[in-house]
């Protein structure tokens, strides 16, 4: 499996500029872990000084309120990298919980073991910084939506970004109402209400198993609106 990890790192933008010998050294330091569906890698509040790469599966990053409401911050799949804050800043607690959405295999590197490579290889540090910026911009989009958009507008924005809408016709509904609610910072009931409203307005066609956008122009206009 570590041979395959080496191949993955060679094409990953963060590691691709390193020479083969350095990549092989980094591979030897990796710790492989397997997680079952819904198993938590690390909880909010934990000190977790690791960088990890998803070898197989799907990982979810989310925040949860004291009332049990969740907000999905990000989701990552095969080949993606993520980290705990303590990887960069010692003793920094996790602001989020990270868990496996399906049976997954990840490779971890502790701060202590990989820090020498970051200090010695400017390209590695630079590309990791670029990736951090991308994550920050994505988080900023989520915050902007929560702060300046109504639930209906956030839902419209979510729908037009669903994969599969690049060709005509319906797509399979792969997310539950609860999962959609966690993506847009709302509740199952509100999501259900606005999906029905969109359908009544002729913006979408929805069944238990499929979703089709009928009026792209109107839905995009709604997605770009902000709170008055």
GUBADO-201880 format. One record per residue (C-alpha): residue number from 1; residue in three letters; x, y, z. Coordinates in steps of 0.001 Angstrom, whole numbers, plus 500000, padded with zeros to 6 digits. Layout:
GUBADO-201880
ATOM   resi   resn        u        v        w
ATOM    NUM    ala        X        Y        Z
...
This chain:
GUBADO-201880
ATOM   resi   resn        u        v        w
ATOM      1    unk   500000   500000   500000
ATOM      2    unk   502875   502386   500723
ATOM      3    unk   504044   501967   497124
ATOM      4    unk   500678   503360   496043
ATOM      5    unk   500959   506160   498622
ATOM      6    unk   504273   507113   497056
ATOM      7    unk   502591   507362   493652
ATOM      8    unk   499788   509512   495097
ATOM      9    unk   502255   511922   496701
ATOM     10    unk   504188   512260   493443
ATOM     11    unk   501112   513748   491737
ATOM     12    unk   499749   515676   494736
ATOM     13    unk   500467   519427   494269
ATOM     14    unk   501791   519748   497828
ATOM     15    unk   504422   517015   497403
ATOM     16    unk   504987   516857   493640
ATOM     17    unk   508036   519162   493597
ATOM     18    unk   509976   516976   496032
ATOM     19    unk   512584   514537   494761
ATOM     20    unk   511889   510802   494835
ATOM     21    unk   514161   510175   497809
ATOM     22    unk   512423   512777   499968
ATOM     23    unk   508997   511427   499055
ATOM     24    unk   510117   507917   499989
ATOM     25    unk   511277   509203   503385
ATOM     26    unk   507924   510911   503973
ATOM     27    unk   506081   507734   502989
ATOM     28    unk   508056   505755   505579
ATOM     29    unk   506912   508175   508291
ATOM     30    unk   503220   507786   507426
ATOM     31    unk   500899   505967   509832
ATOM     32    unk   498008   504110   508201
ATOM     33    unk   494652   504054   509994
ATOM     34    unk   491294   502583   509035
ATOM     35    unk   487977   504104   510097
ATOM     36    unk   484453   502745   509887
ATOM     37    unk   481455   504780   508728
ATOM     38    unk   480654   507585   511229
ATOM     39    unk   483783   506861   513271
ATOM     40    unk   485388   510026   514640
ATOM     41    unk   489028   510805   513861
ATOM     42    unk   489159   513666   516358
ATOM     43    unk   486619   515703   518334
ATOM     44    unk   486236   519465   518655
ATOM     45    unk   488387   520542   521588
ATOM     46    unk   491014   517823   521089
ATOM     47    unk   494676   518682   520607
ATOM     48    unk   495417   516792   517382
ATOM     49    unk   498805   517629   515786
ATOM     50    unk   498469   515648   512561
ATOM     51    unk   498452   516168   508815
ATOM     52    unk   496534   513460   506959
ATOM     53    unk   495847   512261   503439
ATOM     54    unk   492751   510297   502460
ATOM     55    unk   493828   507109   500717
ATOM     56    unk   490298   505754   500409
ATOM     57    unk   486847   506889   501504
ATOM     58    unk   485241   510158   502538
ATOM     59    unk   485896   512461   505506
ATOM     60    unk   483538   515123   506919
ATOM     61    unk   484486   518217   508936
ATOM     62    unk   481664   519760   510974
ATOM     63    unk   480701   521913   513944
ATOM     64    unk   477930   521006   516359
ATOM     65    unk   475979   523278   518704
ATOM     66    unk   475103   522439   522310
ATOM     67    unk   471553   521744   521063
ATOM     68    unk   472883   519116   518659
ATOM     69    unk   472509   521099   515420
ATOM     70    unk   475350   520490   512997
ATOM     71    unk   477016   522596   510316
ATOM     72    unk   479084   520850   507660
ATOM     73    unk   482251   522880   507089
ATOM     74    unk   483928   520715   504450
ATOM     75    unk   484044   517240   502951
ATOM     76    unk   487096   515542   501504
ATOM     77    unk   487696   512479   499358
ATOM     78    unk   490495   510340   497988
ATOM     79    unk   493797   512194   497655
ATOM     80    unk   492749   515216   499727
ATOM     81    unk   494873   516593   502572
ATOM     82    unk   493687   518106   505847
ATOM     83    unk   495073   518727   509346
ATOM     84    unk   494363   519578   512950
ATOM     85    unk   495250   523156   514045
ATOM     86    unk   497836   521747   516478
ATOM     87    unk   499814   520548   513465
ATOM     88    unk   500740   524207   512884
ATOM     89    unk   500297   525731   516341
ATOM     90    unk   501185   523624   519356
ATOM     91    unk   498336   523103   521835
ATOM     92    unk   495759   524685   519508
ATOM     93    unk   492443   522815   520041
ATOM     94    unk   490270   521615   517188
ATOM     95    unk   487394   524015   516427
ATOM     96    unk   485642   521182   514548
ATOM     97    unk   484996   517448   514689
ATOM     98    unk   486413   515272   511905
ATOM     99    unk   484778   511934   511129
ATOM    100    unk   484591   509299   508441
ATOM    101    unk   481430   509353   506313
ATOM    102    unk   482158   505885   504951
ATOM    103    unk   484720   503164   505534
ATOM    104    unk   487990   505015   505005
ATOM    105    unk   491752   504584   505042
ATOM    106    unk   493945   507563   505846
ATOM    107    unk   497662   508187   506256
ATOM    108    unk   498757   510455   509105
ATOM    109    unk   501939   512395   509757
ATOM    110    unk   502603   513866   513185
ATOM    111    unk   503854   517442   513456
ATOM    112    unk   506994   516247   515222
ATOM    113    unk   508014   513790   512504
ATOM    114    unk   507290   515823   509380
ATOM    115    unk   508288   519295   510628
ATOM    116    unk   511944   518852   509518
ATOM    117    unk   510750   518292   505941
ATOM    118    unk   508658   521471   506054
ATOM    119    unk   511628   523462   507325
ATOM    120    unk   514019   522026   504740
ATOM    121    unk   511787   522124   501653
ATOM    122    unk   510427   525527   500708
ATOM    123    unk   508229   524153   497916
ATOM    124    unk   506469   521811   500351
ATOM    125    unk   505755   524651   502791
ATOM    126    unk   504653   526978   499990
ATOM    127    unk   502206   524512   498433
ATOM    128    unk   500772   523612   501830
ATOM    129    unk   500273   527344   502500
ATOM    130    unk   498436   527679   499179
ATOM    131    unk   496183   524782   500140
ATOM    132    unk   495494   526412   503524
ATOM    133    unk   494447   529604   501725
ATOM    134    unk   492019   527637   499543
ATOM    135    unk   490467   526084   502652
ATOM    136    unk   490176   529530   504280
ATOM    137    unk   488440   530989   501218
ATOM    138    unk   485975   528095   501168
ATOM    139    unk   485234   528668   504862
ATOM    140    unk   484780   532381   504136
ATOM    141    unk   482109   531534   501545
ATOM    142    unk   480229   529520   504172
ATOM    143    unk   480428   532363   506699
ATOM    144    unk   479265   534873   504072
ATOM    145    unk   476244   532727   503302
ATOM    146    unk   475305   532337   506967
ATOM    147    unk   475769   536036   507704
ATOM    148    unk   474237   537634   504631
ATOM    149    unk   471792   535168   503068
ATOM    150    unk   468403   533772   504012
ATOM    151    unk   467914   530005   504205
ATOM    152    unk   466139   529954   500830
ATOM    153    unk   469077   531724   499180
ATOM    154    unk   471643   529404   500769
ATOM    155    unk   469605   526410   499620
ATOM    156    unk   469428   527780   496067
ATOM    157    unk   473205   528264   496072
ATOM    158    unk   473687   524712   497348
ATOM    159    unk   471427   523224   494660
ATOM    160    unk   473130   524917   491710
ATOM    161    unk   476511   523631   492916
ATOM    162    unk   475436   519989   493187
ATOM    163    unk   477533   517717   490939
ATOM    164    unk   475738   516244   487952
ATOM    165    unk   473862   519352   486815
ATOM    166    unk   476282   519913   483922
ATOM    167    unk   473961   517924   481650
ATOM    168    unk   470181   518070   481129
ATOM    169    unk   467834   515890   483123
ATOM    170    unk   467425   514821   486745
ATOM    171    unk   470191   513722   489097
ATOM    172    unk   469947   511128   491851
ATOM    173    unk   469312   512508   495335
ATOM    174    unk   472238   511232   497379
ATOM    175    unk   471821   513451   500452
ATOM    176    unk   469164   513305   503152
ATOM    177    unk   467289   516402   504321
ATOM    178    unk   469379   516369   507494
ATOM    179    unk   472604   516303   505465
ATOM    180    unk   471467   519215   503295
ATOM    181    unk   470473   521138   506425
ATOM    182    unk   473927   520633   507919
ATOM    183    unk   475525   521943   504712
ATOM    184    unk   473588   525228   504776
ATOM    185    unk   473249   525801   508522
ATOM    186    unk   469518   525164   508805
ATOM    187    unk   467067   522475   509895
ATOM    188    unk   465471   519510   508165
ATOM    189    unk   462051   521176   508399
ATOM    190    unk   463212   524404   506741
ATOM    191    unk   464953   522517   503939
ATOM    192    unk   461820   520471   503280
ATOM    193    unk   459682   523617   503271
ATOM    194    unk   461842   525509   500771
ATOM    195    unk   462371   522527   498467
ATOM    196    unk   458594   522260   498213
ATOM    197    unk   458364   526022   497655
ATOM    198    unk   460946   525862   494851
ATOM    199    unk   458994   523020   493257
ATOM    200    unk   455719   524974   493501
ATOM    201    unk   457408   527956   491813
ATOM    202    unk   458587   525736   488959
ATOM    203    unk   462271   526197   489813
ATOM    204    unk   462923   522506   490431
ATOM    205    unk   461284   519132   490049
ATOM    206    unk   461840   516826   492985
ATOM    207    unk   460859   513282   493917
ATOM    208    unk   462013   510966   496683
ATOM    209    unk   464907   509787   494530
ATOM    210    unk   465644   512528   491976
ATOM    211    unk   466128   516275   491619
ATOM    212    unk   466057   518370   488444
ATOM    213    unk   466621   522116   488087
ATOM    214    unk   464014   523538   485706
ATOM    215    unk   464756   527280   485919
ATOM    216    unk   468504   527837   486188
ATOM    217    unk   468285   531606   485676
ATOM    218    unk   465817   532229   488488
ATOM    219    unk   467584   529868   490889
ATOM    220    unk   470957   531547   490217
ATOM    221    unk   469425   534968   490824
ATOM    222    unk   468062   533750   494130
ATOM    223    unk   471452   532252   495081
ATOM    224    unk   473129   535644   494584
ATOM    225    unk   470708   537623   496747
ATOM    226    unk   471655   538868   500195
ATOM    227    unk   469628   539708   503278
ATOM    228    unk   468012   543174   503119
